[in-house]
């Protein structure tokens, strides 16, 4: 129910249960976690694209065994010691990753499916995409990061509106609200997501990993000390890793690339 393809330095991970609109079972969530962990640990993978097999991105948790699936999701470790050692920290349904993840939302992303999308570093949407939080309508509370990540992206009032009404938001509205970065024609979704992942792959992988860690640690703080933490973090990196000669060569290449994109 999870299919993984390699496109050069990019791992394309597909929720592959289209007849059930890619609804998540506990086993499917575990398999997804395994596939993402394998990709994250592979030094040849510079970026991950997560999508669903048409017609949906993910319809949420499987309603045929909702109680069992919900218990498995809610009880999954959030980090710290586990039987196998230290479990990865989870941000919602997905574990933190040192490899950037792009969500390519090809259709409806509903409730747990929306939480899954929110675990990506940013989202690109097909014109067919739509988004809804129906926790209240089915009588359960979020356990996959909804009340944390959604207001961070679209603001608490819009997040409340989505969660309390259960209404769907179309792709254009989701983009205007900041939930997704871009909306593209449906047949261009994967090419665009893979192109963005390829652009990530062009950068130094160690720097990408460190920059992603900075965003994970600092992006949602905004307190005065966070600015000092960023400066200290950068200072350590510059002292340990900065190469002036390599910097000059890379800067010249960046200027040429920028000119070609104008």
Backbone as CSV, one residue per row, in Angstrom:
resi,resn,N_x,N_y,N_z,CA_x,CA_y,CA_z,C_x,C_y,C_z
1,UNK,0.818,-1.217,0.000,0.000,0.000,0.000,0.845,1.257,0.000
2,UNK,2.164,1.104,0.142,3.096,2.200,-0.015,4.067,1.806,-1.115
3,UNK,4.186,2.652,-2.131,5.103,2.396,-3.237,6.176,3.479,-3.245
4,UNK,7.428,3.064,-3.411,8.535,4.017,-3.471,9.255,3.879,-4.805
5,UNK,9.481,5.017,-5.453,10.228,5.068,-6.702,11.437,5.972,-6.529
6,UNK,12.497,5.691,-7.244,13.664,6.572,-7.226,13.737,7.346,-8.529
7,UNK,13.919,8.631,-8.417,14.126,9.521,-9.548,15.444,10.249,-9.310
8,UNK,16.547,9.587,-9.637,17.859,10.153,-9.332,18.018,10.304,-7.832
9,UNK,18.343,11.522,-7.370,18.527,11.726,-5.937,17.230,11.965,-5.169
10,UNK,16.096,11.759,-5.811,14.786,12.021,-5.191,14.042,10.701,-4.986
11,UNK,13.504,10.509,-3.785,12.633,9.368,-3.495,11.185,9.835,-3.592
12,UNK,10.422,9.190,-4.448,8.997,9.475,-4.593,8.233,8.397,-3.828
13,UNK,7.548,8.800,-2.755,6.815,7.875,-1.894,5.333,8.087,-2.149
14,UNK,4.631,7.003,-2.514,3.243,7.097,-2.964,2.325,6.316,-2.022
15,UNK,1.300,6.980,-1.517,0.218,6.288,-0.818,-0.576,5.558,-1.894
16,UNK,-0.569,4.238,-1.867,-1.003,3.476,-3.030,-2.168,2.540,-2.695
17,UNK,-3.257,3.137,-2.297,-4.489,2.391,-2.008,-5.657,3.161,-2.631
18,UNK,-5.628,3.334,-3.947,-6.552,4.274,-4.588,-8.018,3.917,-4.440
19,UNK,-8.372,2.614,-4.399,-9.790,2.243,-4.290,-10.385,2.695,-2.964
20,UNK,-9.534,2.864,-1.936,-9.982,3.366,-0.634,-9.588,4.836,-0.462
21,UNK,-9.278,5.501,-1.568,-8.855,6.907,-1.540,-7.668,7.102,-0.590
22,UNK,-6.816,6.071,-0.567,-5.571,6.087,0.222,-5.817,6.302,1.716
23,UNK,-6.960,5.812,2.207,-7.243,5.890,3.643,-6.186,5.107,4.419
24,UNK,-5.813,5.632,5.572,-4.693,5.102,6.348,-5.137,4.055,7.358
25,UNK,-4.573,2.872,7.260,-4.685,1.884,8.330,-3.441,1.992,9.210
26,UNK,-3.486,1.359,10.379,-2.306,1.360,11.230,-1.115,0.734,10.532
27,UNK,-1.361,-0.359,9.792,-0.269,-1.022,9.078,0.294,-0.129,7.981
28,UNK,-0.569,0.639,7.350,-0.129,1.531,6.284,0.726,2.667,6.845
29,UNK,0.325,3.194,8.006,1.108,4.253,8.648,2.484,3.724,9.038
30,UNK,2.532,2.498,9.558,3.812,1.898,9.931,4.692,1.683,8.705
31,UNK,4.098,1.216,7.605,4.852,0.998,6.373,5.364,2.316,5.812
32,UNK,4.538,3.352,5.886,4.967,4.672,5.431,6.147,5.165,6.256
33,UNK,6.061,4.998,7.570,7.163,5.418,8.442,8.452,4.687,8.075
34,UNK,8.333,3.393,7.788,9.516,2.611,7.404,10.115,3.118,6.103
35,UNK,9.272,3.364,5.099,9.771,3.817,3.796,10.426,5.196,3.901
36,UNK,9.826,6.082,4.688,10.411,7.414,4.868,11.728,7.328,5.629
37,UNK,11.808,6.437,6.614,13.051,6.268,7.374,14.159,5.714,6.482
38,UNK,13.818,4.770,5.613,14.812,4.217,4.684,15.342,5.304,3.758
39,UNK,14.422,6.112,3.222,14.845,7.201,2.337,15.692,8.222,3.079
40,UNK,15.289,8.529,4.318,16.027,9.517,5.111,17.435,9.042,5.425
41,UNK,17.602,7.740,5.607,18.908,7.191,5.961,19.800,6.955,4.752
42,UNK,19.260,7.053,3.553,20.016,6.778,2.328,20.802,8.024,1.928
43,UNK,22.141,7.979,1.922,22.919,9.174,1.555,22.720,9.590,0.105
44,UNK,22.171,8.691,-0.714,21.914,9.031,-2.110,20.612,9.765,-2.329
45,UNK,19.791,9.891,-1.284,18.509,10.592,-1.380,18.664,12.000,-0.817
46,UNK,18.453,12.989,-1.666,18.600,14.385,-1.246,17.266,15.027,-0.889
47,UNK,16.166,14.463,-1.377,14.842,15.018,-1.087,13.808,13.917,-1.295
48,UNK,12.678,14.072,-0.616,11.583,13.113,-0.673,10.326,13.835,-1.131
49,UNK,9.602,13.231,-2.066,8.290,13.737,-2.474,7.247,12.724,-2.021
50,UNK,6.250,13.190,-1.293,5.161,12.344,-0.807,3.887,12.719,-1.544
51,UNK,3.223,11.721,-2.131,1.984,11.977,-2.855,1.044,10.794,-2.688
52,UNK,-0.140,10.896,-3.278,-1.111,9.813,-3.258,-1.405,9.349,-4.669
53,UNK,-1.837,8.116,-4.782,-2.280,7.614,-6.084,-3.658,8.189,-6.374
54,UNK,-3.866,8.755,-7.545,-5.155,9.346,-7.888,-6.302,8.362,-7.625
55,UNK,-7.457,8.866,-7.146,-7.925,10.244,-7.243,-7.721,11.114,-5.997
56,UNK,-7.145,10.579,-4.932,-7.048,11.338,-3.689,-5.606,11.360,-3.199
57,UNK,-5.291,12.363,-2.386,-4.038,12.334,-1.645,-4.192,11.354,-0.487
58,UNK,-5.156,11.619,0.391,-5.427,10.709,1.499,-6.737,11.106,2.157
59,UNK,-7.643,10.139,2.290,-8.963,10.396,2.858,-8.973,10.339,4.376
60,UNK,-7.817,10.196,5.013,-7.763,10.144,6.470,-7.633,8.718,6.963
61,UNK,-7.985,8.503,8.218,-7.898,7.165,8.798,-9.004,6.270,8.263
62,UNK,-8.692,4.992,8.137,-9.621,4.015,7.591,-10.827,3.850,8.515
63,UNK,-12.010,4.187,8.013,-13.223,4.142,8.826,-13.728,2.722,9.067
64,UNK,-13.192,1.724,8.341,-13.644,0.352,8.560,-13.159,-0.205,9.889
65,UNK,-12.092,0.381,10.429,-11.594,-0.054,11.740,-11.028,1.172,12.451
66,UNK,-11.858,2.213,12.532,-11.376,3.509,12.993,-10.830,3.454,14.409
67,UNK,-11.520,2.792,15.325,-11.093,2.791,16.724,-9.689,2.197,16.855
68,UNK,-9.476,1.059,16.208,-8.158,0.411,16.296,-7.081,1.274,15.647
69,UNK,-7.366,1.798,14.440,-6.382,2.622,13.746,-6.064,3.874,14.543
70,UNK,-7.098,4.521,15.106,-6.898,5.747,15.867,-6.049,5.487,17.103
71,UNK,-6.289,4.359,17.772,-5.480,4.013,18.944,-4.019,3.809,18.565
72,UNK,-3.763,3.168,17.429,-2.397,2.934,16.985,-1.690,4.252,16.684
73,UNK,-2.406,5.185,16.051,-1.805,6.475,15.729,-1.544,7.283,16.999
74,UNK,-2.547,7.351,17.872,-2.419,8.160,19.084,-1.351,7.618,20.024
75,UNK,-1.156,6.286,20.023,-0.206,5.670,20.951,1.208,5.597,20.409
76,UNK,1.413,5.965,19.154,2.755,5.856,18.567,3.726,6.771,19.301
77,UNK,4.994,6.353,19.489,5.952,7.140,20.266,6.247,8.482,19.631
78,UNK,6.443,9.475,20.485,6.775,10.828,20.033,8.257,11.126,20.229
79,UNK,9.070,10.138,20.473,10.484,10.372,20.730,10.854,9.837,22.096
80,UNK,12.160,9.824,22.386,12.617,9.311,23.664,12.918,7.840,23.579
81,UNK,13.120,7.199,24.708,13.523,5.801,24.719,12.397,4.896,24.251
82,UNK,12.761,3.903,23.501,11.829,2.868,23.061,12.542,1.541,23.186
83,UNK,11.838,0.463,22.878,12.430,-0.858,23.022,13.672,-1.006,22.160
84,UNK,13.707,-0.292,21.021,14.848,-0.399,20.135,15.862,0.711,20.326
85,UNK,15.709,1.512,21.370,16.632,2.624,21.574,15.872,3.929,21.563
86,UNK,16.471,4.961,21.006,15.847,6.274,20.967,14.990,6.401,19.720
87,UNK,13.702,6.608,19.908,12.789,6.754,18.773,12.919,8.161,18.201
88,UNK,12.699,8.319,16.873,12.761,9.653,16.291,11.625,10.524,16.810
89,UNK,11.902,11.806,16.980,10.874,12.737,17.420,9.810,12.835,16.334
90,UNK,8.551,12.804,16.731,7.468,12.930,15.772,6.861,14.310,15.837
91,UNK,6.620,14.877,14.654,5.877,16.119,14.515,4.577,15.764,13.822
92,UNK,3.540,15.429,14.595,2.313,14.954,14.010,2.437,13.490,13.623
93,UNK,1.928,13.146,12.432,1.943,11.754,12.015,3.320,11.288,11.561
94,UNK,4.199,12.205,11.209,5.492,11.830,10.648,6.627,12.140,11.606
95,UNK,7.645,11.295,11.578,8.849,11.562,12.360,9.626,12.701,11.716
96,UNK,10.373,13.424,12.532,11.260,14.434,11.984,12.239,13.773,11.017
97,UNK,12.621,14.518,10.002,13.497,13.988,8.966,14.644,14.953,8.726
98,UNK,15.831,14.400,8.477,16.957,15.252,8.086,16.962,15.481,6.581
99,UNK,16.061,14.798,5.866,15.914,14.962,4.419,14.646,15.755,4.138
100,UNK,14.718,16.829,3.363,13.511,17.621,3.087,12.418,16.793,2.424
101,UNK,11.170,17.059,2.841,10.007,16.361,2.291,9.059,17.370,1.656
102,UNK,8.695,17.119,0.417,7.736,17.942,-0.302,6.448,17.137,-0.436
103,UNK,5.337,17.714,-0.028,4.045,17.065,-0.225,3.454,17.494,-1.554
104,UNK,3.162,16.530,-2.430,2.519,16.805,-3.709,1.064,16.360,-3.580
105,UNK,0.192,17.307,-3.290,-1.198,16.989,-2.944,-2.021,16.936,-4.227
106,UNK,-2.390,15.730,-4.633,-3.017,15.493,-5.929,-4.543,15.469,-5.889
107,UNK,-5.124,15.461,-4.692,-6.573,15.398,-4.561,-6.955,15.719,-3.127
108,UNK,-8.112,15.270,-2.668,-8.525,15.583,-1.302,-7.532,15.084,-0.252
109,UNK,-7.244,15.941,0.712,-6.430,15.604,1.889,-7.308,15.899,3.093
110,UNK,-7.825,14.851,3.708,-8.900,15.010,4.684,-8.467,14.483,6.048
111,UNK,-8.610,15.303,7.081,-8.411,14.931,8.480,-7.019,14.319,8.673
112,UNK,-6.915,13.005,8.867,-5.587,12.413,9.006,-4.734,12.600,7.772
113,UNK,-5.365,12.666,6.605,-4.622,12.954,5.381,-4.074,14.361,5.378
114,UNK,-4.839,15.299,5.929,-4.343,16.667,6.067,-3.191,16.712,7.063
115,UNK,-3.324,15.969,8.163,-2.233,15.923,9.133,-0.967,15.334,8.520
116,UNK,-1.141,14.355,7.655,-0.001,13.773,6.959,0.675,14.821,6.076
117,UNK,-0.117,15.572,5.337,0.432,16.632,4.499,1.151,17.679,5.340
118,UNK,0.590,17.993,6.504,1.192,19.007,7.372,2.554,18.571,7.903
119,UNK,2.855,17.280,7.858,4.162,16.799,8.295,5.256,17.012,7.279
120,UNK,4.895,17.453,6.062,5.901,17.752,5.041,6.469,19.149,5.273
121,UNK,7.614,19.415,4.657,8.264,20.715,4.853,7.571,21.822,4.067
122,UNK,7.007,21.494,2.923,6.111,22.421,2.227,5.292,21.620,1.221
123,UNK,4.214,22.260,0.724,3.236,21.565,-0.103,3.066,22.249,-1.452
124,UNK,2.966,21.429,-2.492,2.559,21.859,-3.822,1.242,21.134,-4.115
125,UNK,0.275,21.845,-4.680,-1.053,21.253,-4.856,-1.463,21.231,-6.322
126,UNK,-2.127,20.156,-6.699,-2.854,20.105,-7.963,-4.097,20.977,-7.853
127,UNK,-4.581,21.410,-8.995,-5.842,22.160,-9.017,-7.016,21.320,-8.498
128,UNK,-6.829,19.989,-8.449,-7.875,19.095,-7.942,-7.786,18.896,-6.429
129,UNK,-6.784,19.443,-5.801,-6.604,19.244,-4.364,-7.679,19.991,-3.575
130,UNK,-8.003,19.436,-2.423,-8.871,20.120,-1.462,-8.472,19.638,-0.071
131,UNK,-8.873,20.399,0.940,-8.383,20.156,2.290,-9.535,20.320,3.277
132,UNK,-9.607,19.394,4.249,-10.653,19.494,5.263,-10.205,18.802,6.539
133,UNK,-10.666,19.353,7.669,-10.493,18.697,8.967,-11.873,18.326,9.478
134,UNK,-12.178,17.037,9.482,-13.514,16.585,9.888,-13.497,15.865,11.232
135,UNK,-12.489,16.096,12.067,-12.439,15.454,13.386,-13.742,15.672,14.158
136,UNK,-14.201,16.927,14.197,-15.408,17.215,14.980,-16.631,16.502,14.424
137,UNK,-16.700,16.359,13.120,-17.862,15.735,12.496,-17.945,14.242,12.777
138,UNK,-16.780,13.597,13.013,-16.811,12.159,13.305,-16.630,11.876,14.793
139,UNK,-16.493,12.930,15.604,-16.501,12.758,17.050,-15.191,12.306,17.660
140,UNK,-14.067,12.692,17.048,-12.771,12.373,17.628,-11.937,13.652,17.698
141,UNK,-10.852,13.598,18.457,-9.942,14.736,18.567,-8.642,14.433,17.834
142,UNK,-7.974,15.460,17.319,-6.743,15.245,16.567,-5.640,14.663,17.448
143,UNK,-4.846,13.767,16.857,-3.668,13.228,17.532,-2.452,13.265,16.625
144,UNK,-2.603,13.893,15.455,-1.512,13.910,14.479,-0.966,15.289,14.185
145,UNK,-1.133,16.233,15.110,-0.512,17.548,14.959,-1.393,18.632,14.378
146,UNK,-2.683,18.362,14.163,-3.566,19.325,13.515,-3.608,20.666,14.233
147,UNK,-3.808,20.648,15.560,-3.997,21.909,16.289,-2.679,22.641,16.522
148,UNK,-1.585,22.053,16.079,-0.273,22.701,16.194,0.162,23.245,14.838
149,UNK,0.234,22.355,13.835,0.764,22.742,12.538,-0.193,23.617,11.735
150,UNK,-1.490,23.290,11.752,-2.415,24.046,10.911,-2.441,25.531,11.274
151,UNK,-2.571,25.918,12.568,-2.543,27.347,12.878,-1.199,28.003,12.605
152,UNK,-0.106,27.235,12.669,1.192,27.805,12.323,1.228,28.261,10.868
153,UNK,0.525,27.528,10.005,0.570,27.822,8.581,-0.473,28.844,8.147
154,UNK,-1.696,28.749,8.669,-2.772,29.590,8.132,-3.344,30.556,9.156
155,UNK,-2.820,30.537,10.382,-3.364,31.392,11.431,-4.418,30.662,12.235
156,UNK,-4.519,31.021,13.502,-5.388,30.258,14.393,-6.862,30.423,14.042
157,UNK,-7.291,31.589,13.574,-8.709,31.777,13.277,-9.156,30.956,12.075
158,UNK,-8.334,30.917,11.026,-8.673,30.092,9.873,-8.610,28.611,10.237
159,UNK,-7.643,28.239,11.066,-7.551,26.845,11.508,-8.799,26.458,12.294
160,UNK,-9.241,27.336,13.192,-10.469,27.060,13.936,-11.654,26.903,12.985
161,UNK,-11.724,27.771,11.997,-12.818,27.689,11.024,-12.838,26.326,10.342
162,UNK,-11.671,25.864,9.885,-11.612,24.565,9.217,-12.018,23.429,10.157
163,UNK,-11.496,23.467,11.390,-11.735,22.362,12.318,-13.148,22.352,12.867
164,UNK,-13.690,23.515,13.154,-15.023,23.564,13.780,-16.144,23.339,12.775
165,UNK,-15.938,23.764,11.520,-16.990,23.567,10.510,-16.845,22.244,9.772
166,UNK,-15.614,21.770,9.599,-15.391,20.588,8.782,-15.544,20.860,7.295
167,UNK,-15.650,22.132,6.905,-15.836,22.469,5.496,-14.546,22.274,4.701
168,UNK,-14.708,21.968,3.421,-13.564,21.805,2.530,-13.059,23.160,2.047
169,UNK,-11.743,23.236,1.868,-11.075,24.412,1.312,-10.447,23.984,-0.002
170,UNK,-10.726,24.710,-1.077,-10.171,24.318,-2.373,-8.709,24.733,-2.491
171,UNK,-8.079,24.305,-3.567,-6.633,24.511,-3.713,-6.276,25.998,-3.775
172,UNK,-7.066,26.776,-4.519,-6.754,28.199,-4.647,-6.845,28.904,-3.300
173,UNK,-7.874,28.581,-2.513,-8.005,29.179,-1.180,-6.867,28.736,-0.282
174,UNK,-6.528,27.449,-0.334,-5.421,26.934,0.477,-4.122,27.658,0.158
175,UNK,-3.924,27.996,-1.103,-2.717,28.728,-1.491,-2.755,30.160,-0.969
176,UNK,-3.903,30.814,-1.090,-4.010,32.196,-0.612,-3.864,32.280,0.899
177,UNK,-4.246,31.212,1.618,-4.116,31.168,3.068,-2.708,30.788,3.533
178,UNK,-1.885,30.252,2.631,-0.534,29.853,3.014,-0.388,28.389,3.382
179,UNK,-1.429,27.597,3.150,-1.341,26.169,3.439,-0.471,25.460,2.411
180,UNK,-0.594,25.859,1.146,0.255,25.319,0.090,1.018,26.462,-0.561
181,UNK,2.161,26.125,-1.154,3.007,27.152,-1.771,2.585,27.488,-3.192
182,UNK,2.149,26.463,-3.938,1.798,26.656,-5.341,0.638,25.743,-5.697
183,UNK,-0.151,26.177,-6.684,-1.170,25.323,-7.297,-0.818,25.202,-8.771
184,UNK,-0.779,23.970,-9.277,-0.386,23.734,-10.659,-1.424,22.847,-11.335
185,UNK,-1.471,22.828,-12.672,-2.353,21.882,-13.357,-2.058,20.456,-12.907
186,UNK,-3.092,19.630,-12.874,-2.955,18.295,-12.298,-1.823,17.501,-12.936
187,UNK,-1.708,17.563,-14.253,-0.680,16.758,-14.915,0.726,17.310,-14.731
188,UNK,0.828,18.492,-14.144,2.140,19.083,-13.875,2.578,18.957,-12.421
189,UNK,1.721,18.327,-11.597,2.032,18.275,-10.167,3.323,17.522,-9.880
190,UNK,3.414,16.279,-10.329,4.633,15.514,-10.038,5.861,16.091,-10.720
191,UNK,5.779,16.502,-11.999,6.964,17.144,-12.576,7.429,18.369,-11.784
192,UNK,6.502,19.175,-11.307,6.883,20.367,-10.545,7.485,19.981,-9.208
193,UNK,6.873,19.022,-8.508,7.412,18.597,-7.211,8.790,17.962,-7.376
194,UNK,8.959,17.143,-8.403,10.266,16.516,-8.645,11.306,17.549,-9.044
195,UNK,10.898,18.588,-9.784,11.838,19.651,-10.148,12.302,20.415,-8.915
196,UNK,11.380,20.706,-7.998,11.760,21.393,-6.764,12.682,20.514,-5.916
197,UNK,12.366,19.216,-5.854,13.229,18.292,-5.125,14.603,18.229,-5.774
198,UNK,14.631,18.265,-7.100,15.914,18.272,-7.802,16.724,19.518,-7.511
199,UNK,16.036,20.656,-7.358,16.742,21.890,-7.000,17.366,21.775,-5.612
200,UNK,16.653,21.143,-4.688,17.220,20.902,-3.350,18.465,20.037,-3.468
201,UNK,18.414,19.034,-4.347,19.529,18.105,-4.499,20.789,18.775,-5.033
202,UNK,20.650,19.952,-5.637,21.812,20.647,-6.179,22.654,21.304,-5.091
203,UNK,22.090,21.482,-3.911,22.816,22.129,-2.819,23.625,21.117,-2.024
204,UNK,24.566,21.632,-1.220,25.395,20.777,-0.385,24.515,20.046,0.628
205,UNK,24.531,18.708,0.647,23.600,17.972,1.518,23.799,18.251,2.999
206,UNK,25.039,18.444,3.432,25.264,18.713,4.851,24.651,20.053,5.249
207,UNK,24.767,21.035,4.367,24.188,22.349,4.660,22.672,22.281,4.659
208,UNK,22.093,21.537,3.712,20.638,21.376,3.666,20.138,20.736,4.955
209,UNK,20.817,19.697,5.411,20.419,19.017,6.644,20.462,19.967,7.830
210,UNK,21.528,20.756,7.921,21.669,21.677,9.041,20.639,22.797,8.968
211,UNK,20.389,23.300,7.770,19.403,24.369,7.605,18.006,23.882,7.955
212,UNK,17.685,22.644,7.550,16.384,22.077,7.896,16.247,21.921,9.406
213,UNK,17.329,21.503,10.062,17.306,21.375,11.523,17.079,22.733,12.184
214,UNK,17.664,23.791,11.617,17.446,25.138,12.160,15.971,25.523,12.068
215,UNK,15.373,25.269,10.917,13.951,25.582,10.769,13.100,24.786,11.753
216,UNK,13.417,23.510,11.919,12.644,22.686,12.844,12.752,23.189,14.277
217,UNK,13.928,23.713,14.639,14.148,24.155,16.016,13.684,25.585,16.271
218,UNK,13.735,26.448,15.243,13.586,27.880,15.492,12.387,28.537,14.827
219,UNK,11.853,27.941,13.769,10.904,28.666,12.921,9.666,29.156,13.647
220,UNK,9.215,28.429,14.654,7.937,28.771,15.283,8.108,29.365,16.689
221,UNK,9.330,29.789,16.983,9.544,30.390,18.300,9.293,31.894,18.273
222,UNK,10.169,32.630,17.623,9.957,34.063,17.510,10.326,34.862,18.742
223,UNK,10.819,34.214,19.814,11.233,34.946,21.000,12.625,35.539,20.774
224,UNK,13.006,36.469,21.618,14.281,37.159,21.447,15.466,36.199,21.480
225,UNK,15.382,35.187,22.334,16.490,34.252,22.453,16.668,33.420,21.186
226,UNK,15.602,33.228,20.412,15.719,32.438,19.195,16.668,33.097,18.197
227,UNK,16.693,34.434,18.178,17.615,35.127,17.286,19.062,34.911,17.724
228,UNK,19.272,34.900,19.024,20.622,34.618,19.531,21.017,33.174,19.222
229,UNK,20.051,32.255,19.369,20.337,30.857,19.062,20.718,30.680,17.603
230,UNK,20.010,31.386,16.708,20.353,31.294,15.288,21.762,31.814,15.036
231,UNK,22.101,32.942,15.639,23.431,33.522,15.441,24.521,32.595,15.970
232,UNK,24.283,31.984,17.135,25.276,31.055,17.686,25.413,29.822,16.799
233,UNK,24.280,29.331,16.326,24.281,28.149,15.458,25.095,28.438,14.195
234,UNK,24.804,29.596,13.579,25.525,29.987,12.369,27.018,30.169,12.642
235,UNK,27.340,30.774,13.783,28.741,30.989,14.128,29.509,29.685,14.254
236,UNK,28.881,28.686,14.882,29.543,27.382,15.007,29.771,26.756,13.633
237,UNK,28.768,26.867,12.777,28.887,26.297,11.440,30.019,26.984,10.663
238,UNK,30.053,28.313,10.720,31.084,29.056,9.995,32.476,28.705,10.505
239,UNK,32.602,28.554,11.804,33.912,28.225,12.381,34.357,26.824,11.996
240,UNK,33.412,25.901,11.910,33.764,24.504,11.681,33.773,24.114,10.208
241,UNK,32.919,24.755,9.381,32.671,24.217,8.044,32.930,25.188,6.891
242,UNK,33.064,26.473,7.155,33.133,27.448,6.060,34.437,27.322,5.285
243,UNK,34.317,27.276,3.948,35.458,27.185,3.031,35.373,28.365,2.063
244,UNK,36.192,29.406,2.238,36.086,30.607,1.386,36.219,30.310,-0.103
245,UNK,37.136,29.411,-0.469,37.329,29.101,-1.892,36.087,28.446,-2.482
246,UNK,35.528,27.497,-1.757,34.313,26.822,-2.230,33.145,27.801,-2.289
247,UNK,33.091,28.713,-1.325,32.035,29.716,-1.296,32.062,30.575,-2.552
248,UNK,33.248,31.029,-2.953,33.361,31.881,-4.129,32.898,31.162,-5.390
249,UNK,33.319,29.900,-5.525,32.920,29.135,-6.706,31.410,28.921,-6.738
250,UNK,30.826,28.597,-5.589,29.383,28.372,-5.534,28.610,29.664,-5.785
251,UNK,29.129,30.796,-5.265,28.424,32.059,-5.461,28.375,32.432,-6.939
252,UNK,29.481,32.219,-7.657,29.493,32.517,-9.091,28.455,31.670,-9.820
253,UNK,28.358,30.396,-9.421,27.364,29.530,-10.039,25.946,29.960,-9.726
254,UNK,25.709,30.425,-8.509,24.376,30.884,-8.113,23.966,32.106,-8.915
255,UNK,24.907,33.036,-9.144,24.603,34.245,-9.923,24.200,33.863,-11.340
256,UNK,24.928,32.906,-11.936,24.590,32.459,-13.286,23.219,31.787,-13.305
257,UNK,22.940,30.971,-12.290,21.646,30.295,-12.218,20.515,31.291,-12.066
258,UNK,20.734,32.333,-11.221,19.714,33.348,-11.028,19.407,34.105,-12.315
259,UNK,20.431,34.367,-13.102,20.214,35.071,-14.371,19.387,34.227,-15.326
260,UNK,19.605,32.921,-15.307,18.856,32.044,-16.210,17.404,31.881,-15.791
261,UNK,17.080,32.149,-14.524,15.713,31.993,-14.034,14.882,33.254,-14.195
262,UNK,15.509,34.357,-14.595,14.774,35.620,-14.743,14.058,35.705,-16.081
